[in-house]
Amino acid sequence: MIQPQSGSTGIRPVHAFVVIGTLVVAAVVAFAALHFVVGLLWFVVKLVVVFAVVYAVAKMVLRHARR
């Protein structure tokens, strides 16, 4: 069984830096992923709006051409 070393007190400074570095990297990755997802959703919304406007204009033009 693993026994703790006598005299070790808590987290060493190197471990604290590793934890802080991991948190910073995780935050940057999460921000980038969120940015990508929001950007993709915004692109889809704009694309749907453009298609809706083109469809409405084409429908009005074709309806007017039939008369």
Backbone as XML, in Angstrom:
<?xml version="1.0"?>
<chain id="A" units="angstrom">
  <residue number="1" name="MET">
    <atom name="N" x="0.837" y="-1.168" z="0.000"/>
    <atom name="CA" x="0.000" y="0.000" z="0.000"/>
    <atom name="C" x="0.890" y="1.243" z="0.000"/>
  </residue>
  <residue number="2" name="ILE">
    <atom name="N" x="0.438" y="2.294" z="-0.658"/>
    <atom name="CA" x="1.213" y="3.529" z="-0.749"/>
    <atom name="C" x="0.988" y="4.350" z="0.512"/>
  </residue>
  <residue number="3" name="GLN">
    <atom name="N" x="2.080" y="4.740" z="1.106"/>
    <atom name="CA" x="2.021" y="5.547" z="2.322"/>
    <atom name="C" x="2.451" y="6.979" z="1.986"/>
  </residue>
  <residue number="4" name="PRO">
    <atom name="N" x="1.771" y="7.970" z="2.568"/>
    <atom name="CA" x="2.196" y="9.354" z="2.326"/>
    <atom name="C" x="3.573" y="9.604" z="2.917"/>
  </residue>
  <residue number="5" name="GLN">
    <atom name="N" x="4.330" y="10.475" z="2.278"/>
    <atom name="CA" x="5.655" y="10.806" z="2.790"/>
    <atom name="C" x="5.512" y="11.631" z="4.054"/>
  </residue>
  <residue number="6" name="SER">
    <atom name="N" x="6.394" y="11.380" z="4.962"/>
    <atom name="CA" x="6.368" y="12.191" z="6.174"/>
    <atom name="C" x="6.964" y="13.558" z="5.842"/>
  </residue>
  <residue number="7" name="GLY">
    <atom name="N" x="6.312" y="14.584" z="6.263"/>
    <atom name="CA" x="6.819" y="15.918" z="6.018"/>
    <atom name="C" x="6.199" y="16.595" z="4.807"/>
  </residue>
  <residue number="8" name="SER">
    <atom name="N" x="5.433" y="15.867" z="3.977"/>
    <atom name="CA" x="4.801" y="16.532" z="2.830"/>
    <atom name="C" x="3.568" y="17.275" z="3.326"/>
  </residue>
  <residue number="9" name="THR">
    <atom name="N" x="3.476" y="18.511" z="2.909"/>
    <atom name="CA" x="2.350" y="19.325" z="3.376"/>
    <atom name="C" x="1.595" y="19.862" z="2.163"/>
  </residue>
  <residue number="10" name="GLY">
    <atom name="N" x="0.521" y="19.244" z="1.824"/>
    <atom name="CA" x="-0.370" y="19.760" z="0.777"/>
    <atom name="C" x="0.210" y="19.706" z="-0.620"/>
  </residue>
  <residue number="11" name="ILE">
    <atom name="N" x="-0.213" y="20.647" z="-1.402"/>
    <atom name="CA" x="0.157" y="20.704" z="-2.816"/>
    <atom name="C" x="1.485" y="21.423" z="-2.978"/>
  </residue>
  <residue number="12" name="ARG">
    <atom name="N" x="2.323" y="20.878" z="-3.817"/>
    <atom name="CA" x="3.594" y="21.522" z="-4.125"/>
    <atom name="C" x="3.332" y="22.631" z="-5.149"/>
  </residue>
  <residue number="13" name="PRO">
    <atom name="N" x="4.198" y="23.617" z="-5.227"/>
    <atom name="CA" x="3.993" y="24.725" z="-6.178"/>
    <atom name="C" x="3.892" y="24.262" z="-7.631"/>
  </residue>
  <residue number="14" name="VAL">
    <atom name="N" x="4.645" y="23.242" z="-8.009"/>
    <atom name="CA" x="4.588" y="22.747" z="-9.388"/>
    <atom name="C" x="3.194" y="22.206" z="-9.688"/>
  </residue>
  <residue number="15" name="HIS">
    <atom name="N" x="2.623" y="21.496" z="-8.740"/>
    <atom name="CA" x="1.277" y="20.957" z="-8.955"/>
    <atom name="C" x="0.249" y="22.072" z="-9.071"/>
  </residue>
  <residue number="16" name="ALA">
    <atom name="N" x="0.410" y="23.119" z="-8.285"/>
    <atom name="CA" x="-0.508" y="24.254" z="-8.365"/>
    <atom name="C" x="-0.429" y="24.905" z="-9.744"/>
  </residue>
  <residue number="17" name="PHE">
    <atom name="N" x="0.785" y="25.054" z="-10.279"/>
    <atom name="CA" x="0.934" y="25.638" z="-11.617"/>
    <atom name="C" x="0.327" y="24.741" z="-12.685"/>
  </residue>
  <residue number="18" name="VAL">
    <atom name="N" x="0.460" y="23.439" z="-12.519"/>
    <atom name="CA" x="-0.137" y="22.502" z="-13.482"/>
    <atom name="C" x="-1.659" y="22.609" z="-13.450"/>
  </residue>
  <residue number="19" name="VAL">
    <atom name="N" x="-2.237" y="22.698" z="-12.262"/>
    <atom name="CA" x="-3.689" y="22.828" z="-12.145"/>
    <atom name="C" x="-4.161" y="24.141" z="-12.759"/>
  </residue>
  <residue number="20" name="ILE">
    <atom name="N" x="-3.465" y="25.233" z="-12.467"/>
    <atom name="CA" x="-3.842" y="26.537" z="-13.027"/>
    <atom name="C" x="-3.692" y="26.531" z="-14.549"/>
  </residue>
  <residue number="21" name="GLY">
    <atom name="N" x="-2.614" y="25.952" z="-15.044"/>
    <atom name="CA" x="-2.420" y="25.865" z="-16.490"/>
    <atom name="C" x="-3.506" y="25.046" z="-17.159"/>
  </residue>
  <residue number="22" name="THR">
    <atom name="N" x="-3.891" y="23.945" z="-16.528"/>
    <atom name="CA" x="-4.960" y="23.109" z="-17.071"/>
    <atom name="C" x="-6.279" y="23.869" z="-17.108"/>
  </residue>
  <residue number="23" name="LEU">
    <atom name="N" x="-6.560" y="24.620" z="-16.068"/>
    <atom name="CA" x="-7.791" y="25.421" z="-16.037"/>
    <atom name="C" x="-7.791" y="26.490" z="-17.118"/>
  </residue>
  <residue number="24" name="VAL">
    <atom name="N" x="-6.661" y="27.130" z="-17.345"/>
    <atom name="CA" x="-6.569" y="28.157" z="-18.384"/>
    <atom name="C" x="-6.774" y="27.535" z="-19.760"/>
  </residue>
  <residue number="25" name="VAL">
    <atom name="N" x="-6.114" y="26.419" z="-20.014"/>
    <atom name="CA" x="-6.277" y="25.743" z="-21.314"/>
    <atom name="C" x="-7.722" y="25.287" z="-21.502"/>
  </residue>
  <residue number="26" name="ALA">
    <atom name="N" x="-8.339" y="24.745" z="-20.466"/>
    <atom name="CA" x="-9.731" y="24.305" z="-20.558"/>
    <atom name="C" x="-10.658" y="25.481" z="-20.841"/>
  </residue>
  <residue number="27" name="ALA">
    <atom name="N" x="-10.408" y="26.622" z="-20.212"/>
    <atom name="CA" x="-11.239" y="27.801" z="-20.447"/>
    <atom name="C" x="-11.092" y="28.303" z="-21.877"/>
  </residue>
  <residue number="28" name="VAL">
    <atom name="N" x="-9.876" y="28.309" z="-22.398"/>
    <atom name="CA" x="-9.652" y="28.756" z="-23.779"/>
    <atom name="C" x="-10.326" y="27.811" z="-24.769"/>
  </residue>
  <residue number="29" name="VAL">
    <atom name="N" x="-10.200" y="26.507" z="-24.540"/>
    <atom name="CA" x="-10.837" y="25.523" z="-25.430"/>
    <atom name="C" x="-12.352" y="25.650" z="-25.369"/>
  </residue>
  <residue number="30" name="ALA">
    <atom name="N" x="-12.900" y="25.827" z="-24.172"/>
    <atom name="CA" x="-14.349" y="25.978" z="-24.033"/>
    <atom name="C" x="-14.822" y="27.249" z="-24.737"/>
  </residue>
  <residue number="31" name="PHE">
    <atom name="N" x="-14.088" y="28.339" z="-24.595"/>
    <atom name="CA" x="-14.450" y="29.588" z="-25.264"/>
    <atom name="C" x="-14.415" y="29.423" z="-26.777"/>
  </residue>
  <residue number="32" name="ALA">
    <atom name="N" x="-13.385" y="28.761" z="-27.293"/>
    <atom name="CA" x="-13.269" y="28.552" z="-28.741"/>
    <atom name="C" x="-14.405" y="27.662" z="-29.244"/>
  </residue>
  <residue number="33" name="ALA">
    <atom name="N" x="-14.732" y="26.618" z="-28.503"/>
    <atom name="CA" x="-15.819" y="25.728" z="-28.916"/>
    <atom name="C" x="-17.150" y="26.468" z="-28.894"/>
  </residue>
  <residue number="34" name="LEU">
    <atom name="N" x="-17.382" y="27.261" z="-27.864"/>
    <atom name="CA" x="-18.617" y="28.032" z="-27.788"/>
    <atom name="C" x="-18.693" y="29.038" z="-28.930"/>
  </residue>
  <residue number="35" name="HIS">
    <atom name="N" x="-17.573" y="29.683" z="-29.219"/>
    <atom name="CA" x="-17.525" y="30.635" z="-30.330"/>
    <atom name="C" x="-17.863" y="29.939" z="-31.649"/>
  </residue>
  <residue number="36" name="PHE">
    <atom name="N" x="-17.323" y="28.748" z="-31.854"/>
    <atom name="CA" x="-17.601" y="27.997" z="-33.081"/>
    <atom name="C" x="-19.079" y="27.628" z="-33.180"/>
  </residue>
  <residue number="37" name="VAL">
    <atom name="N" x="-19.657" y="27.145" z="-32.079"/>
    <atom name="CA" x="-21.057" y="26.719" z="-32.094"/>
    <atom name="C" x="-21.969" y="27.912" z="-32.343"/>
  </residue>
  <residue number="38" name="VAL">
    <atom name="N" x="-21.730" y="29.006" z="-31.651"/>
    <atom name="CA" x="-22.565" y="30.203" z="-31.826"/>
    <atom name="C" x="-22.403" y="30.747" z="-33.245"/>
  </residue>
  <residue number="39" name="GLY">
    <atom name="N" x="-21.186" y="30.757" z="-33.754"/>
    <atom name="CA" x="-20.956" y="31.221" z="-35.130"/>
    <atom name="C" x="-21.655" y="30.345" z="-36.146"/>
  </residue>
  <residue number="40" name="LEU">
    <atom name="N" x="-21.624" y="29.048" z="-35.938"/>
    <atom name="CA" x="-22.300" y="28.136" z="-36.855"/>
    <atom name="C" x="-23.811" y="28.339" z="-36.822"/>
  </residue>
  <residue number="41" name="LEU">
    <atom name="N" x="-24.369" y="28.478" z="-35.617"/>
    <atom name="CA" x="-25.808" y="28.731" z="-35.512"/>
    <atom name="C" x="-26.184" y="30.056" z="-36.160"/>
  </residue>
  <residue number="42" name="TRP">
    <atom name="N" x="-25.391" y="31.092" z="-35.962"/>
    <atom name="CA" x="-25.666" y="32.392" z="-36.565"/>
    <atom name="C" x="-25.603" y="32.295" z="-38.091"/>
  </residue>
  <residue number="43" name="PHE">
    <atom name="N" x="-24.661" y="31.551" z="-38.632"/>
    <atom name="CA" x="-24.576" y="31.348" z="-40.076"/>
    <atom name="C" x="-25.824" y="30.661" z="-40.598"/>
  </residue>
  <residue number="44" name="VAL">
    <atom name="N" x="-26.301" y="29.634" z="-39.898"/>
    <atom name="CA" x="-27.505" y="28.913" z="-40.328"/>
    <atom name="C" x="-28.719" y="29.844" z="-40.301"/>
  </residue>
  <residue number="45" name="VAL">
    <atom name="N" x="-28.829" y="30.668" z="-39.266"/>
    <atom name="CA" x="-29.957" y="31.610" z="-39.181"/>
    <atom name="C" x="-29.908" y="32.592" z="-40.346"/>
  </residue>
  <residue number="46" name="LYS">
    <atom name="N" x="-28.739" y="33.138" z="-40.639"/>
    <atom name="CA" x="-28.621" y="34.073" z="-41.764"/>
    <atom name="C" x="-28.953" y="33.385" z="-43.080"/>
  </residue>
  <residue number="47" name="LEU">
    <atom name="N" x="-28.503" y="32.158" z="-43.249"/>
    <atom name="CA" x="-28.779" y="31.416" z="-44.475"/>
    <atom name="C" x="-30.275" y="31.188" z="-44.655"/>
  </residue>
  <residue number="48" name="VAL">
    <atom name="N" x="-30.964" y="30.831" z="-43.586"/>
    <atom name="CA" x="-32.411" y="30.619" z="-43.656"/>
    <atom name="C" x="-33.124" y="31.921" z="-44.001"/>
  </residue>
  <residue number="49" name="VAL">
    <atom name="N" x="-32.695" y="33.033" z="-43.418"/>
    <atom name="CA" x="-33.317" y="34.326" z="-43.720"/>
    <atom name="C" x="-33.106" y="34.692" z="-45.181"/>
  </residue>
  <residue number="50" name="VAL">
    <atom name="N" x="-31.907" y="34.491" z="-45.693"/>
    <atom name="CA" x="-31.632" y="34.805" z="-47.107"/>
    <atom name="C" x="-32.494" y="33.943" z="-48.015"/>
  </residue>
  <residue number="51" name="PHE">
    <atom name="N" x="-32.585" y="32.637" z="-47.733"/>
    <atom name="CA" x="-33.421" y="31.770" z="-48.557"/>
    <atom name="C" x="-34.888" y="32.179" z="-48.473"/>
  </residue>
  <residue number="52" name="ALA">
    <atom name="N" x="-35.345" y="32.586" z="-47.301"/>
    <atom name="CA" x="-36.740" y="33.007" z="-47.155"/>
    <atom name="C" x="-37.019" y="34.265" z="-47.960"/>
  </residue>
  <residue number="53" name="VAL">
    <atom name="N" x="-36.092" y="35.215" z="-47.943"/>
    <atom name="CA" x="-36.277" y="36.453" z="-48.710"/>
    <atom name="C" x="-36.256" y="36.158" z="-50.204"/>
  </residue>
  <residue number="54" name="VAL">
    <atom name="N" x="-35.324" y="35.341" z="-50.657"/>
    <atom name="CA" x="-35.259" y="34.983" z="-52.081"/>
    <atom name="C" x="-36.531" y="34.250" z="-52.498"/>
  </residue>
  <residue number="55" name="TYR">
    <atom name="N" x="-37.018" y="33.348" z="-51.669"/>
    <atom name="CA" x="-38.244" y="32.617" z="-51.976"/>
    <atom name="C" x="-39.429" y="33.562" z="-52.059"/>
  </residue>
  <residue number="56" name="ALA">
    <atom name="N" x="-39.539" y="34.493" z="-51.121"/>
    <atom name="CA" x="-40.665" y="35.434" z="-51.129"/>
    <atom name="C" x="-40.629" y="36.336" z="-52.353"/>
  </residue>
  <residue number="57" name="VAL">
    <atom name="N" x="-39.448" y="36.825" z="-52.704"/>
    <atom name="CA" x="-39.322" y="37.681" z="-53.887"/>
    <atom name="C" x="-39.649" y="36.893" z="-55.141"/>
  </residue>
  <residue number="58" name="ALA">
    <atom name="N" x="-39.135" y="35.677" z="-55.266"/>
    <atom name="CA" x="-39.420" y="34.849" z="-56.446"/>
    <atom name="C" x="-40.906" y="34.529" z="-56.535"/>
  </residue>
  <residue number="59" name="LYS">
    <atom name="N" x="-41.539" y="34.258" z="-55.426"/>
    <atom name="CA" x="-42.970" y="33.956" z="-55.418"/>
    <atom name="C" x="-43.782" y="35.173" z="-55.873"/>
  </residue>
  <residue number="60" name="MET">
    <atom name="N" x="-43.406" y="36.361" z="-55.386"/>
    <atom name="CA" x="-44.129" y="37.567" z="-55.801"/>
    <atom name="C" x="-43.912" y="37.862" z="-57.280"/>
  </residue>
  <residue number="61" name="VAL">
    <atom name="N" x="-42.689" y="37.695" z="-57.765"/>
    <atom name="CA" x="-42.395" y="37.970" z="-59.184"/>
    <atom name="C" x="-43.141" y="36.984" z="-60.064"/>
  </residue>
  <residue number="62" name="LEU">
    <atom name="N" x="-43.134" y="35.709" z="-59.712"/>
    <atom name="CA" x="-43.820" y="34.713" z="-60.537"/>
    <atom name="C" x="-45.333" y="34.897" z="-60.492"/>
  </residue>
  <residue number="63" name="ARG">
    <atom name="N" x="-45.870" y="35.302" z="-59.338"/>
    <atom name="CA" x="-47.302" y="35.547" z="-59.248"/>
    <atom name="C" x="-47.681" y="36.745" z="-60.120"/>
  </residue>
  <residue number="64" name="HIS">
    <atom name="N" x="-46.825" y="37.791" z="-60.115"/>
    <atom name="CA" x="-47.105" y="38.962" z="-60.923"/>
    <atom name="C" x="-46.952" y="38.636" z="-62.413"/>
  </residue>
  <residue number="65" name="ALA">
    <atom name="N" x="-46.052" y="37.728" z="-62.783"/>
    <atom name="CA" x="-45.839" y="37.373" z="-64.188"/>
    <atom name="C" x="-47.002" y="36.569" z="-64.739"/>
  </residue>
  <residue number="66" name="ARG">
    <atom name="N" x="-47.728" y="35.836" z="-63.910"/>
    <atom name="CA" x="-48.861" y="35.041" z="-64.388"/>
    <atom name="C" x="-50.060" y="35.910" z="-64.765"/>
  </residue>
  <residue number="67" name="ARG">
    <atom name="N" x="-50.161" y="37.074" z="-64.210"/>
    <atom name="CA" x="-51.338" y="37.924" z="-64.494"/>
    <atom name="C" x="-51.306" y="38.518" z="-65.852"/>
  </residue>
</chain>
